[in-house]
Amino acid sequence: MSGVLTIDLKALAANYRQFRALAGPDVAVAGVVKADAYGLGAEQVFKALWQEGCTEFFVATPEEAFALRALEDEAQIAVLGGLWPGYAQDFLQQDIIPVLNSLEMTQRWQTLAQQKNQSLPAILHFDTGMNRLGFGAQETQKILEDKTHLEGLDVQIVMSHFACADEKDHPLTAHQNERFAKIAAVFPGARKSLANSPGLFRAQDYHYDLVRPGYALYGGNPTPETDNPVRPVVRLDVPVLQIRDVKKGETIGYGAGHRFDKDTQTATLALGYADGFLRSGSGRANVFFKGQACPVLGRISMDLTSIDIGSLQEKPQPGDMIEILGAHQSVDDLAEAAGTIGYEVLTALGTRYRRSYV
Ligand SMILES: *Cc1c(COP(=O)(O)O)cnc(C)c1O
């Protein structure tokens, strides 16, 4: 018996349409489908977005890009992680665009451009405050002062990435936008792209020519201080394996992590940290039966989780399904209970669930 992960591709498509409406006719909306589309299945998500008219996709690694290319010849596919040694030929052959994050990567692409005697498409990523990937301050200055650093490249998009757009009015967001605007102005022929999901919702100023939502496509709240403006995409239900009567003073689970202060009933669920039910939710998270909250008891194990059903009017039986994610608990809610973010909840969803795409 296994849990059922329901992925609502219609809701995903509706979210994509919402972003198109928000961005307006002059701004393209790419799909960020890295990490197996945030754990939801890159192939299914890609096809759903493609059907909605999404033609531009961002992934993190070359292998993710090649997997998408096998699905569709016409899609524009870019690799955020950039051009690693040994991949240039494959990128060219499979029409994959590298996001160039450093001069070293740039030179790798230029070497191939020279050999082939043709200019090669590229996306330039300038770091404006994230300090993670992208041309740093010195490299940026070099490039802006002397464009011969970009010889052989057809610079299609100039981009940067927000560090704090999920926090309302964080000053770094506006600073990054200012820095980006200055850099982007030096590339009049290229399209410009800055916004992730939160950036898309924060301000029209951040939209430029192309927005790059990921998390919000999958139902995550891009503006955590407000109600979620997007539709939920994921639902997760897992079966009860066993019901137990427990006595006051007994303990439950590894490490005897919870001691009962009264007699009650528990249900043991086919759900554990190997399924992405994060162990940090031990003793903190809730799950739901017919809309009623059931607290997680003690430590979450690899394959099993125990919950308290003592206070429920109507009790589940073995085989009944318990809601982990759904109408009563969003991805963001569960993340908060586990002391993390919804991005981690989604990408941790394991491979043991039966997946139902609706
Ligand atoms: C992951 C990523 C995105 C999408 O971010 P979300 O917060 O999931 O919308 C956009 N741009 C870059 C560079 C990324 O790494």
Ligand as a Chemical Component Dictionary entry (heavy atoms), coordinates in Angstrom:
data_LIG
# 
_chem_comp.id                   LIG 
_chem_comp.type                 NON-POLYMER 
_chem_comp.pdbx_formal_charge   0 
_chem_comp.three_letter_code    LIG 
# 
loop_
_chem_comp_atom.comp_id 
_chem_comp_atom.atom_id 
_chem_comp_atom.alt_atom_id 
_chem_comp_atom.type_symbol 
_chem_comp_atom.charge 
_chem_comp_atom.model_Cartn_x 
_chem_comp_atom.model_Cartn_y 
_chem_comp_atom.model_Cartn_z 
_chem_comp_atom.pdbx_ordinal 
LIG C1 C1 C 0 15.335 28.591 -9.453  1  
LIG C2 C2 C 0 15.502 29.840 -10.212 2  
LIG C3 C3 C 0 14.391 30.581 -10.639 3  
LIG C4 C4 C 0 12.980 30.263 -10.201 4  
LIG O1 O1 O 0 12.833 30.693 -8.883  5  
LIG P1 P1 P 0 11.449 30.534 -8.067  6  
LIG O2 O2 O 0 11.694 31.221 -6.794  7  
LIG O3 O3 O 0 11.250 29.064 -7.908  8  
LIG O4 O4 O 0 10.397 31.145 -8.896  9  
LIG C5 C5 C 0 14.610 31.675 -11.456 10 
LIG N1 N1 N 0 15.868 32.048 -11.799 11 
LIG C6 C6 C 0 16.956 31.380 -11.385 12 
LIG C7 C7 C 0 18.301 31.851 -11.770 13 
LIG C8 C8 C 0 16.815 30.265 -10.560 14 
LIG O5 O5 O 0 17.907 29.626 -10.108 15 
# 
loop_
_chem_comp_bond.comp_id 
_chem_comp_bond.atom_id_1 
_chem_comp_bond.atom_id_2 
_chem_comp_bond.value_order 
_chem_comp_bond.pdbx_ordinal 
LIG C1 C2 SING 1  
LIG C2 C3 SING 2  
LIG C2 C8 DOUB 3  
LIG C3 C4 SING 4  
LIG C3 C5 DOUB 5  
LIG C4 O1 SING 6  
LIG O1 P1 SING 7  
LIG P1 O2 DOUB 8  
LIG P1 O3 SING 9  
LIG P1 O4 SING 10 
LIG C5 N1 SING 11 
LIG N1 C6 DOUB 12 
LIG C6 C7 SING 13 
LIG C6 C8 SING 14 
LIG C8 O5 SING 15 
# 
